[in-house]
Amino acid sequence: MTGILLLGLIFKNKPLNDINGESLIQRALEKLSISRTVIVIAHRLSTLKHCDKIYEIHNGSIVGSGSYNEMIN
């Protein structure tokens, strides 16, 4: 089964611009990503803490990649 999940639709009635909203998204991603490949588009690197691989894209090109710890250094 293949699917695309738009978290913005699920949490449309929740404020996502604060720490509580980010925590809510992180918990949902952790649960949804068990035994699945998940592609996440995020503006904040901290949202991607639990991702195995992160790609930084600038002007349509990949300019960096690595784990969360590699990306914050």
Protein Blocks (a to p, Z undefined) as FASTA:
>chain_A
ZZdddfklmmmmbcfkbfklmmmmmmmmmmmmgopacddddfbfklmmmpmbdcddeehi
afbdcdfklmmZZ
